[in-house]
Amino acid sequence: MIVLGSVNSLQDIAFYDSTNLTSVYFQGNAPGVGQIVFYSDTNTTAFYLRGTTGWSAFSTNTGLAIALWAPQIQASGPNFGLQNHQFGFNIDWTSGQIIVVQACTNLAHPVWTPLLTNTLTGASFYFSESMQTNNPGRYYRVFSP
């Protein structure tokens, strides 16, 4: 795994024949690429952050698979909040990725309880749970194991 900040370009053969390279994480927009930058890196995925641009062209030019870097809870929209005694929200990420949803009731002394582990079959997943009347506040986090 390699994490790259805001990189403007990757030069020729930068990761040539890096057969053990499985993932590259980019923090900015897709960089320009030289010739055969990821040659023979058939198992490598380039992860990018939501809101960055140029990733389709990057994938075409490098042959790498691309995916959003981390699952995102959508904290707005029609599926967010209380509906029919259920609290819920959409989780956006990439199909085929595993997500874990956890909850706790005290952020000062968090004890995170697993609520769900799921493999996404699309780009979005709706999570909901019954209201917890014995807890005045409930906090959620989503991650990939």
DSSP file (Angstrom, degrees, kcal/mol; ACC not computed):
  #  RESIDUE AA STRUCTURE BP1 BP2  ACC     N-H-->O    O-->H-N    N-H-->O    O-->H-N    TCO  KAPPA ALPHA  PHI   PSI    X-CA   Y-CA   Z-CA
    1    1 A M              0   0    0      0, 0.0     2,-0.4     0, 0.0    23,-0.2   0.000 360.0 360.0 360.0 137.4    0.0    0.0    0.0
    2    2 A I  E     -a   24   0A   0     21,-1.7    23,-3.1     2,-0.0     2,-0.5  -0.998 360.0-154.8-130.4 134.1    1.2    3.5   -0.9
    3    3 A V  E     -a   25   0A   0     -2,-0.4     2,-0.4    21,-0.2    23,-0.2  -0.952  13.7-170.3-110.0 123.2   -0.5    6.7    0.2
    4    4 A L  E     -a   26   0A   0     21,-3.5    23,-1.7    -2,-0.5    24,-0.3  -0.939   8.5-151.4-115.3 133.1    0.2    9.7   -2.1
    5    5 A G        -     0   0    0     -2,-0.4     2,-1.5     1,-0.2    22,-0.7   0.423  67.5 -27.8 -72.4-142.3   -0.8   13.3   -1.2
    6    6 A S  S    S+     0   0    0     21,-0.2     2,-0.5    20,-0.1    -1,-0.2  -0.623  76.3 179.1 -79.4  92.1   -1.6   15.8   -3.9
    7    7 A V        -     0   0    0     -2,-1.5     3,-0.1    22,-0.3    21,-0.1  -0.831  20.3-165.7 -99.2 130.1    0.5   14.4   -6.7
    8    8 A N        -     0   0    0     -2,-0.5    24,-2.6     1,-0.3     2,-0.3   0.838  69.2  -2.2 -83.9 -35.0    0.4   16.3  -10.0
    9    9 A S  E     -d   32   0B   0     22,-0.3     2,-0.5    24,-0.0    -1,-0.3  -0.996  52.8-140.2-156.0 154.8    2.0   13.6  -12.2
   10   10 A L  E     -d   33   0B   0     22,-2.4    24,-2.1    -2,-0.3     3,-0.1  -0.986  31.8-134.2-117.4 125.6    3.6   10.1  -12.2
   11   11 A Q    >   -     0   0    0     -2,-0.5     3,-1.7    22,-0.2    23,-0.1  -0.212  40.2 -62.5 -78.5 166.7    6.6    9.7  -14.4
   12   12 A D  T 3  S-     0   0    0      1,-0.3    24,-0.2     2,-0.1    -1,-0.2  -0.132 118.3  -2.1 -48.0 138.6    7.3    6.8  -16.8
   13   13 A I  T >  S+     0   0    0     22,-2.0     3,-1.3     1,-0.1    -1,-0.3   0.676  81.4 150.0  50.6  28.3    7.7    3.4  -15.1
   14   14 A A  T <  S+     0   0    0     -3,-1.7    24,-0.1     1,-0.3    -2,-0.1   0.878  84.9  16.3 -56.4 -40.9    7.2    4.9  -11.6
   15   15 A F  T >  S+     0   0    0     22,-2.2     3,-1.5    21,-0.1    -1,-0.3  -0.104  91.1 166.4-122.6  34.0    5.7    1.6  -10.3
   16   16 A Y  T <  S-     0   0    0     -3,-1.3    24,-0.1     1,-0.3    22,-0.1  -0.277  70.2  -7.5 -56.0 126.4    6.9   -0.6  -13.2
   17   17 A D  T 3  S+     0   0    0     22,-2.9     2,-1.5     1,-0.2    -1,-0.3   0.800  79.4 154.5  57.3  35.3    6.5   -4.4  -12.4
   18   18 A S    X   +     0   0    0     -3,-1.5     3,-2.1    21,-0.4    -1,-0.2  -0.560  11.5 169.7 -88.6  70.8    5.6   -3.8   -8.7
   19   19 A T  T 3  S+     0   0    0     -2,-1.5    -1,-0.2     1,-0.3    24,-0.1   0.673  70.3  54.1 -64.7 -19.5    3.7   -7.1   -8.6
   20   20 A N  T 3  S+     0   0    0     -3,-0.2     2,-0.5    21,-0.0    -1,-0.3   0.478  80.4 109.6 -91.3  -3.1    3.2   -7.0   -4.8
   21   21 A L    <   +     0   0    0     -3,-2.1    22,-0.2     1,-0.2     3,-0.1  -0.630  35.9 166.5 -75.9 118.8    1.6   -3.5   -4.9
   22   22 A T        +     0   0    0     -2,-0.5    23,-1.9     1,-0.3     2,-0.3   0.706  58.2  18.2-106.6 -25.8   -2.1   -4.0   -4.1
   23   23 A S  E     - b   0  45A   0     21,-0.2   -21,-1.7    23,-0.0     2,-0.4  -0.996  47.3-168.1-153.8 143.7   -3.3   -0.5   -3.4
   24   24 A V  E     -ab   2  46A   0     21,-2.4    23,-3.2    -2,-0.3     2,-0.5  -0.999  16.8-154.7-128.7 127.4   -2.4    3.2   -4.0
   25   25 A Y  E     -ab   3  47A   0    -23,-3.1   -21,-3.5    -2,-0.4     2,-0.4  -0.907   7.0-162.3-109.2 125.0   -4.4    5.9   -2.1
   26   26 A F  E     -ab   4  48A   0     21,-3.0    23,-0.5    -2,-0.5   -21,-0.2  -0.889  12.9-168.4-110.0 135.7   -4.6    9.4   -3.6
   27   27 A Q  S    S+     0   0    0    -23,-1.7   -21,-0.2   -22,-0.7     2,-0.2   0.546  72.6  34.5 -97.2  -9.8   -5.6   12.4   -1.5
   28   28 A G  S    S-     0   0    0    -23,-0.6    21,-0.3     1,-0.3    24,-0.1  -0.476 104.7 -47.6-125.5-163.4   -6.1   14.8   -4.4
   29   29 A N  S    S-     0   0    0     -2,-0.2    -1,-0.3     1,-0.2   -22,-0.3  -0.231  78.3 -74.6 -65.7 162.1   -7.3   14.8   -8.0
   30   30 A A        -     0   0    0     23,-2.9    -1,-0.2     1,-0.1     2,-0.1  -0.342  53.5-129.6 -59.9 133.5   -6.0   12.1  -10.4
   31   31 A P        -     0   0    0      0, 0.0   -22,-0.3     0, 0.0   -23,-0.1  -0.438  22.0-102.0 -80.4 159.0   -2.5   12.8  -11.5
   32   32 A G  E     -d    9   0B   0    -24,-2.6   -22,-2.4    -2,-0.1     2,-0.4  -0.462  42.6-143.4 -68.9 153.7   -1.3   12.9  -15.0
   33   33 A V  E     -d   10   0B   0    -24,-0.2   -22,-0.2    -2,-0.1   -21,-0.1  -0.958   7.9-147.5-129.4 144.9    0.6    9.7  -15.9
   34   34 A G    >   -     0   0    0    -24,-2.1     3,-0.6    -2,-0.4     2,-0.2   0.045  52.4 -49.0 -84.7-159.9    3.6    8.9  -18.1
   35   35 A Q  T 3  S-     0   0    0      1,-0.2   -22,-2.0     2,-0.1    -1,-0.2  -0.535 114.5 -13.1 -79.4 141.7    4.2    5.7  -20.1
   36   36 A I  T >  S+     0   0    0     -2,-0.2     3,-1.1   -24,-0.2    -1,-0.2   0.775  76.3 161.1  37.7  47.6    3.7    2.3  -18.5
   37   37 A V  T <  S+     0   0    0     -3,-0.6   -22,-2.2     1,-0.3    -1,-0.1   0.896  78.4  26.0 -61.8 -42.3    3.6    3.7  -15.0
   38   38 A F  T >  S+     0   0    0     24,-0.2     3,-2.1   -24,-0.1    -1,-0.3  -0.165  84.7 168.2-114.7  37.8    1.9    0.6  -13.5
   39   39 A Y  T <  S+     0   0    0     -3,-1.1   -22,-2.9     1,-0.3   -21,-0.4  -0.294  72.4   3.4 -57.2 131.4    3.1   -2.0  -16.0
   40   40 A S  T 3  S+     0   0    0    -23,-0.2     2,-1.3   -24,-0.1    -1,-0.3   0.507  91.9 124.5  69.2   8.2    2.4   -5.6  -14.7
   41   41 A D    X   +     0   0    0     -3,-2.1     3,-1.3     1,-0.2    -1,-0.1  -0.463  24.7 152.7 -92.6  63.4    0.6   -4.3  -11.6
   42   42 A T  T 3   +     0   0    0     -2,-1.3    -1,-0.2     1,-0.3    23,-0.1   0.652  66.3  49.9 -73.2 -16.3   -2.5   -6.3  -12.4
   43   43 A N  T 3  S+     0   0    0    -22,-0.2     2,-0.4    -3,-0.2    -1,-0.3   0.160  85.5 114.3-106.4  18.0   -3.8   -6.6   -8.8
   44   44 A T    <   -     0   0    0     -3,-1.3    21,-1.2    -6,-0.1     2,-0.4  -0.735  45.1-164.8 -96.6 136.7   -3.5   -2.9   -7.9
   45   45 A T  E     -bc  23  65A   0    -23,-1.9   -21,-2.4    -2,-0.4     2,-0.6  -0.970  12.7-143.3-117.4 134.8   -6.4   -0.7   -7.1
   46   46 A A  E     -bc  24  66A   0     19,-3.0    21,-1.9    -2,-0.4     2,-0.4  -0.877  17.5-157.9 -96.2 120.3   -6.2    3.1   -7.0
   47   47 A F  E     -bc  25  67A   0    -23,-3.2   -21,-3.0    -2,-0.6     2,-0.3  -0.820  12.6-176.4-100.2 137.7   -8.4    4.6   -4.2
   48   48 A Y  E     -bc  26  68A   0     19,-2.1    21,-2.8    -2,-0.4     2,-0.3  -0.904  25.2-107.7-132.8 159.4   -9.5    8.2   -4.4
   49   49 A L    >   -     0   0    0    -23,-0.5     3,-1.8   -21,-0.3    19,-0.0  -0.606  41.3 -96.6 -88.4 146.4  -11.5   10.5   -2.1
   50   50 A R  T 3  S+     0   0    0     -2,-0.3    -1,-0.1     1,-0.2     3,-0.1  -0.314 110.1  31.3 -56.0 138.9  -15.0   11.6   -2.8
   51   51 A G  T 3  S+     0   0    0      1,-0.4    -1,-0.2    -3,-0.1     2,-0.2   0.330  91.5 115.0  91.8  -7.3  -15.1   15.0   -4.6
   52   52 A T    <   -     0   0    0     -3,-1.8    -1,-0.4   -24,-0.1     2,-0.3  -0.563  53.5-141.7 -91.6 163.9  -11.8   14.6   -6.5
   53   53 A T        +     0   0    0     -2,-0.2   -23,-2.9     1,-0.1    -4,-0.1  -0.753  61.3  47.0-126.5 165.7  -11.8   14.4  -10.3
   54   54 A G     >  +     0   0    0     -2,-0.3     4,-1.8   -25,-0.2    -1,-0.1   0.547  62.9 126.9  90.1  10.7  -10.2   12.6  -13.2
   55   55 A W  H  >  +     0   0    0      2,-0.2     4,-2.4     1,-0.2     5,-0.2   0.812  66.9  55.8 -78.1 -29.9  -10.4    9.0  -12.0
   56   56 A S  H  > S+     0   0    0      2,-0.2     4,-2.2     1,-0.2    -1,-0.2   0.942 112.3  43.9 -64.3 -45.6  -12.1    7.5  -15.1
   57   57 A A  H  > S+     0   0    0      2,-0.2     4,-2.8     1,-0.2    -2,-0.2   0.891 111.6  54.5 -65.2 -39.1   -9.4    8.8  -17.4
   58   58 A F  H  X S+     0   0    0     -4,-1.8     4,-1.9     2,-0.2     6,-0.4   0.933 109.2  47.8 -58.8 -46.6   -6.7    7.7  -14.9
   59   59 A S  H  X S+     0   0    0     -4,-2.4     4,-2.7     1,-0.2     5,-0.2   0.914 112.7  48.7 -61.2 -43.9   -8.1    4.2  -14.9
   60   60 A T  H  < S+     0   0    0     -4,-2.2    -2,-0.2     1,-0.2    -1,-0.2   0.912 114.7  45.2 -61.8 -43.3   -8.2    4.1  -18.7
   61   61 A N  H  < S+     0   0    0     -4,-2.8    -1,-0.2     1,-0.2    -2,-0.2   0.754 125.7  29.5 -75.1 -25.3   -4.6    5.4  -19.0
   62   62 A T  H  < S-     0   0    0     -4,-1.9    -2,-0.2    -5,-0.2    -3,-0.2   0.677  94.2-128.7-107.7 -22.5   -3.1    3.1  -16.3
   63   63 A G     <  +     0   0    0     -4,-2.7     2,-0.2    -5,-0.3    -4,-0.1   0.508  62.0 138.2  82.0   4.0   -5.3    0.0  -16.5
   64   64 A L        -     0   0    0     -6,-0.4    -1,-0.3    -5,-0.2     2,-0.2  -0.546  57.5-118.1 -83.3 147.7   -5.9    0.1  -12.7
   65   65 A A  E     -c   45   0A   0    -21,-1.2   -19,-3.0    -2,-0.2     2,-0.3  -0.549  32.1-149.6 -72.2 149.3   -9.2   -0.5  -11.1
   66   66 A I  E     +c   46   0A   0    -21,-0.2     2,-0.3    -2,-0.2   -19,-0.2  -0.922  20.1 168.7-123.6 151.5  -10.4    2.6   -9.1
   67   67 A A  E     -c   47   0A   0    -21,-1.9   -19,-2.1    -2,-0.3     2,-0.1  -0.987  41.9 -91.4-156.4 150.8  -12.6    2.8   -6.0
   68   68 A L  E     -c   48   0A   0     -2,-0.3   -19,-0.2   -21,-0.2    26,-0.2  -0.392  39.7-126.9 -61.3 144.4  -13.7    5.3   -3.4
   69   69 A W  S    S+     0   0    0    -21,-2.8   -20,-0.1     1,-0.1    -1,-0.1   0.895  77.6   1.7 -66.6 -44.8  -11.3    5.4   -0.5
   70   70 A A  S    S-     0   0    0    -22,-0.2    -1,-0.1    22,-0.0   -20,-0.1  -0.971  81.2 -89.7-145.9 155.0  -13.7    4.9    2.4
   71   71 A P        -     0   0    0      0, 0.0     2,-0.5     0, 0.0    22,-0.2  -0.372  41.6-149.5 -64.4 146.7  -17.4    4.3    3.1
   72   72 A Q  E     -E   92   0C   0     20,-2.8    20,-2.8    71,-0.0     2,-0.5  -0.978   7.2-142.5-124.7 126.1  -19.3    7.6    3.6
   73   73 A I  E     -E   91   0C   0     -2,-0.5     2,-1.0    18,-0.2    18,-0.2  -0.758  20.6-136.9 -80.9 127.1  -22.4    8.1    5.8
   74   74 A Q  E     -E   90   0C   0     16,-2.7    16,-0.6    -2,-0.5     5,-0.0  -0.777  19.2-171.5 -88.4 105.1  -24.8   10.4    4.0
   75   75 A A        +     0   0    0     -2,-1.0     2,-0.3    14,-0.1    -1,-0.1   0.007  64.8  41.9 -91.5  28.5  -25.9   12.7    6.8
   76   76 A S  S    S+     0   0    0     14,-0.1     3,-0.2     5,-0.0    14,-0.2  -0.953  74.4  71.9-157.3 172.2  -28.6   14.4    4.7
   77   77 A G  S >  S-     0   0    0     -2,-0.3     3,-1.4     1,-0.2    13,-0.0  -0.344  92.3 -56.5 102.6 174.7  -31.3   13.5    2.2
   78   78 A P  T 3  S+     0   0    0      0, 0.0    -1,-0.2     0, 0.0    11,-0.0   0.703 130.0  52.6 -67.9 -20.9  -34.6   11.8    2.4
   79   79 A N  T 3  S+     0   0    0     -3,-0.2     2,-0.5    -5,-0.0    -2,-0.1   0.430  87.4  99.3 -95.0   1.6  -33.2    8.6    4.0
   80   80 A F  S <  S+     0   0    0     -3,-1.4     9,-0.2     9,-0.1     2,-0.2  -0.758  75.4   5.4 -93.5 130.7  -31.4   10.2    6.8
   81   81 A G  E    S-F   88   0C   0      7,-2.5     7,-2.0    -2,-0.5     2,-0.4  -0.641 101.7  -8.5 110.6-161.4  -33.0   10.4   10.3
   82   82 A L  E     +F   87   0C   0     -2,-0.2     2,-0.3     5,-0.2     5,-0.2  -0.640  56.8 160.1 -85.2 126.1  -36.0    9.0   12.0
   83   83 A Q  E >  S-F   86   0C   0      3,-3.1     3,-1.1    -2,-0.4    -2,-0.1  -0.938  70.5 -14.6-146.8 121.5  -38.7    7.3   10.0
   84   84 A N  T 3  S-     0   0    0     -2,-0.3     3,-0.1     1,-0.3    -1,-0.0   0.898 127.6 -51.5  54.2  47.6  -41.4    4.9   11.4
   85   85 A H  T 3  S+     0   0    0      1,-0.2    46,-2.1    45,-0.1     2,-0.4   0.701 119.5 109.9  62.4  22.4  -39.5    4.4   14.7
   86   86 A Q  E <   -FG  83 130C   0     -3,-1.1    -3,-3.1    44,-0.2     2,-0.5  -0.982  58.8-148.4-124.4 137.8  -36.3    3.6   12.8
   87   87 A F  E     +FG  82 129C   0     42,-2.8    42,-2.0    -2,-0.4     2,-0.3  -0.922  35.6 157.6-102.5 131.0  -33.2    5.7   12.6
   88   88 A G  E     -FG  81 128C   0     -7,-2.0    -7,-2.5    -2,-0.5     2,-0.3  -0.944  24.2-178.9-150.4 169.7  -31.4    5.3    9.4
   89   89 A F  E     - G   0 127C   0     38,-2.3    38,-2.8    -2,-0.3     2,-0.3  -0.974  32.4-103.7-162.5 157.3  -28.9    6.6    6.8
   90   90 A N  E     -EG  74 126C   0    -16,-0.6   -16,-2.7    -2,-0.3     2,-0.5  -0.640  24.4-152.9 -84.2 145.6  -27.4    5.7    3.4
   91   91 A I  E     -EG  73 125C   0     34,-2.9    34,-2.0    -2,-0.3     2,-0.4  -0.990  12.1-161.7-117.9 120.9  -23.8    4.5    3.3
   92   92 A D  E     +EG  72 124C   0    -20,-2.8   -20,-2.8    -2,-0.5    32,-0.2  -0.870  34.4 110.5-105.2 135.2  -22.1    5.2    0.0
   93   93 A W        -     0   0    0     30,-1.9     2,-0.4    -2,-0.4   -24,-0.1  -0.713  66.6 -45.6-164.6-137.9  -19.0    3.4   -1.1
   94   94 A T    >   -     0   0    0     -2,-0.2     3,-1.9   -26,-0.2    26,-0.3  -0.930  54.9-105.0-119.9 134.9  -18.0    0.8   -3.8
   95   95 A S  T 3  S+     0   0    0     -2,-0.4    26,-0.2     1,-0.2    28,-0.1  -0.233 105.5  28.2 -54.2 139.1  -19.8   -2.4   -4.7
   96   96 A G  T 3  S+     0   0    0     24,-3.2    -1,-0.2     1,-0.3     2,-0.2   0.269  91.9 121.7  92.3 -11.1  -18.1   -5.5   -3.4
   97   97 A Q    <   -     0   0    0     -3,-1.9    23,-2.9    22,-0.1     2,-0.4  -0.580  61.7-123.9 -86.5 148.7  -16.5   -3.8   -0.4
   98   98 A I  E     -H  119   0D   0     21,-0.2     2,-0.3    -2,-0.2    21,-0.2  -0.759  28.0-169.7 -91.3 134.3  -17.2   -4.9    3.1
   99   99 A I  E     -H  118   0D   0     19,-3.2    19,-2.5    -2,-0.4     2,-0.4  -0.932  10.1-158.4-122.4 150.7  -18.6   -2.4    5.6
  100  100 A V  E     -HI 117 143D   0     43,-2.6    43,-1.8    -2,-0.3     2,-0.5  -0.997   5.5-158.4-125.0 130.7  -19.0   -2.6    9.3
  101  101 A V  E     +HI 116 142D   0     15,-2.6    14,-3.2    -2,-0.4    15,-1.5  -0.942  16.5 177.4-109.1 129.8  -21.5   -0.3   11.2
  102  102 A Q  E     -HI 114 141D   0     39,-2.5    39,-2.0    -2,-0.5     2,-0.3  -0.900   9.5-161.5-127.6 158.1  -20.9    0.2   14.9
  103  103 A A  E     +HI 113 140D   0     10,-2.0    10,-3.3    -2,-0.3     2,-0.3  -0.972   8.0 178.4-137.4 153.1  -22.6    2.3   17.6
  104  104 A C  E     - I   0 139D   0     35,-2.0    35,-3.1    -2,-0.3     3,-0.1  -0.949  23.7-146.7-144.7 166.2  -21.8    3.7   21.0
  105  105 A T  S    S+     0   0    0     -2,-0.3     2,-0.4     6,-0.3    32,-0.1   0.473  85.6  46.2-112.4  -5.9  -23.7    5.9   23.5
  106  106 A N        -     0   0    0      3,-0.1     3,-0.3     5,-0.1    -1,-0.2  -0.888  52.3-174.1-144.0 107.4  -20.8    7.8   25.1
  107  107 A L  S    S+     0   0    0     -2,-0.4    -1,-0.1     1,-0.2    -2,-0.0   0.733  87.5  61.8 -74.4 -21.0  -18.0    9.4   23.0
  108  108 A A  S    S+     0   0    0      1,-0.3    -1,-0.2     0, 0.0    -2,-0.0   0.851 126.5  14.9 -70.7 -33.3  -16.0   10.4   26.1
  109  109 A H  S    S-     0   0    0     -3,-0.3    -1,-0.3     2,-0.0    -4,-0.2  -0.595  93.6-164.0-136.7  71.4  -15.7    6.7   27.0
  110  110 A P        -     0   0    0      0, 0.0     2,-0.5     0, 0.0    -3,-0.1  -0.361  19.9-179.9 -72.1 133.2  -16.7    4.8   23.8
  111  111 A V        -     0   0    0     -2,-0.1     2,-0.4    -5,-0.1    -6,-0.3  -0.933  24.1-149.3-122.5 103.2  -17.5    1.2   23.8
  112  112 A W        -     0   0    0     -2,-0.5    -8,-0.2    -8,-0.1    28,-0.1  -0.622   8.1-159.6 -83.6 125.2  -18.3    0.5   20.1
  113  113 A T  E     -H  103   0D   0    -10,-3.3   -10,-2.0    -2,-0.4     2,-0.2  -0.898  19.8-123.6-104.5 125.4  -20.9   -2.3   19.5
  114  114 A P  E     +H  102   0D   0      0, 0.0   -12,-0.3     0, 0.0     3,-0.1  -0.497  33.6 170.3 -68.1 132.8  -21.0   -3.9   16.1
  115  115 A L  E     +     0   0D   0    -14,-3.2     2,-0.3     1,-0.4   -13,-0.2   0.694  61.1   3.2-109.9 -32.4  -24.4   -3.7   14.5
  116  116 A L  E     -H  101   0D   0    -15,-1.5   -15,-2.6     2,-0.0     2,-0.4  -0.979  43.8-166.9-160.1 138.8  -23.9   -4.9   11.0
  117  117 A T  E     +H  100   0D   0     -2,-0.3     2,-0.3   -17,-0.2   -17,-0.2  -0.999  30.3 164.6-124.6 129.1  -21.3   -6.3    8.7
  118  118 A N  E     -H   99   0D   0    -19,-2.5   -19,-3.2    -2,-0.4     2,-0.6  -0.998  37.8-134.5-147.9 143.2  -22.3   -6.3    5.0
  119  119 A T  E     -H   98   0D   0     -2,-0.3   -21,-0.2   -21,-0.2     2,-0.1  -0.904  38.0-122.4 -96.0 121.9  -20.7   -6.7    1.6
  120  120 A L        -     0   0    0    -23,-2.9   -24,-3.2    -2,-0.6     5,-0.1  -0.396  24.7-173.0 -67.4 136.2  -22.1   -3.9   -0.7
  121  121 A T  S    S+     0   0    0    -26,-0.2     2,-0.2     3,-0.2    -1,-0.1   0.379  74.7  16.3-107.3   0.4  -23.9   -5.1   -3.8
  122  122 A G  S    S-     0   0    0    -28,-0.1   -26,-0.2     2,-0.1   -29,-0.1  -0.822  96.9 -83.8-151.0-171.0  -24.2   -1.6   -5.2
  123  123 A A  S    S+     0   0    0     -2,-0.2   -30,-1.9   -29,-0.1     2,-0.3   0.539 109.4  40.4 -82.7  -6.5  -22.8    1.8   -4.6
  124  124 A S  E     -G   92   0C   0    -32,-0.2     2,-0.4   -34,-0.0   -32,-0.2  -0.994  59.8-170.4-144.5 148.0  -25.2    2.6   -1.8
  125  125 A F  E     -G   91   0C   0    -34,-2.0   -34,-2.9    -2,-0.3     2,-0.6  -0.999  18.2-137.9-139.1 135.5  -26.7    0.7    1.2
  126  126 A Y  E     -G   90   0C   0     -2,-0.4     2,-0.4   -36,-0.2   -36,-0.2  -0.851  20.8-169.8 -97.1 122.0  -29.4    1.8    3.5
  127  127 A F  E     +G   89   0C   0    -38,-2.8   -38,-2.3    -2,-0.6     2,-0.3  -0.896  13.0 161.6-107.4 138.4  -28.8    1.1    7.2
  128  128 A S  E     -G   88   0C   0     -2,-0.4     2,-0.3   -40,-0.2   -40,-0.2  -0.990  13.4-175.3-150.5 156.6  -31.5    1.4    9.9
  129  129 A E  E     -G   87   0C   0    -42,-2.0   -42,-2.8    -2,-0.3     3,-0.1  -0.984  37.8 -90.0-146.6 155.4  -32.2    0.3   13.4
  130  130 A S  E     -G   86   0C   0     -2,-0.3   -44,-0.2   -44,-0.2   -45,-0.1  -0.299  57.2 -89.9 -62.2 147.7  -35.1    0.6   15.8
  131  131 A M        -     0   0    0    -46,-2.1     2,-1.0     1,-0.1    -1,-0.1  -0.328  33.4-134.3 -59.6 139.8  -35.0    3.6   18.1
  132  132 A Q    >   -     0   0    0      3,-0.2     3,-1.7     1,-0.2    -1,-0.1  -0.798  23.2-177.6 -98.8  92.4  -33.2    2.9   21.3
  133  133 A T  T 3  S+     0   0    0     -2,-1.0    -1,-0.2     1,-0.3    -2,-0.0   0.729  79.7  58.5 -67.5 -21.2  -35.5    4.4   24.0
  134  134 A N  T 3  S+     0   0    0     -3,-0.1    -1,-0.3     1,-0.1    -2,-0.0   0.486 100.0  65.9 -86.2  -1.5  -33.1    3.6   26.8
  135  135 A N    <   -     0   0    0     -3,-1.7    -3,-0.2     1,-0.1    -1,-0.1  -0.971  62.6-162.2-122.5 118.7  -30.3    5.7   25.2
  136  136 A P  S    S+     0   0    0      0, 0.0     2,-0.3     0, 0.0    -1,-0.1   0.767  82.5  22.6 -69.8 -23.3  -30.7    9.5   24.9
  137  137 A G        -     0   0    0    -32,-0.1     2,-0.4     2,-0.0     0, 0.0  -0.998  62.7-172.5-143.4 145.6  -27.9    9.6   22.3
  138  138 A R        -     0   0    0     -2,-0.3     2,-0.4    -3,-0.1   -33,-0.2  -0.998   8.4-159.7-139.8 133.5  -26.4    7.1   19.9
  139  139 A Y  E     -I  104   0D   0    -35,-3.1   -35,-2.0    -2,-0.4     2,-0.3  -0.904   8.5-157.7-118.3 142.6  -23.3    7.6   17.7
  140  140 A Y  E     -I  103   0D   0     -2,-0.4     2,-0.3   -37,-0.2   -37,-0.2  -0.851  10.3-176.3-120.7 151.9  -22.4    5.6   14.6
  141  141 A R  E     -I  102   0D   0    -39,-2.0   -39,-2.5    -2,-0.3     2,-0.4  -0.988   8.2-158.6-142.8 151.1  -19.3    4.9   12.7
  142  142 A V  E     +I  101   0D   0     -2,-0.3     2,-0.3   -41,-0.2   -41,-0.2  -0.984  22.4 151.5-128.4 136.3  -18.7    3.0    9.5
  143  143 A F  E     -I  100   0D   0    -43,-1.8   -43,-2.6    -2,-0.4   -73,-0.0  -0.948  40.9-112.3-152.9 172.8  -15.5    1.4    8.3
  144  144 A S              0   0    0     -2,-0.3   -45,-0.2   -45,-0.2    -2,-0.0  -0.953 360.0 360.0-112.4 131.8  -14.0   -1.3    6.2
  145  145 A P              0   0    0      0, 0.0   -46,-0.1     0, 0.0    -1,-0.1   0.513 360.0 360.0 -70.6 360.0  -12.2   -4.1    8.0
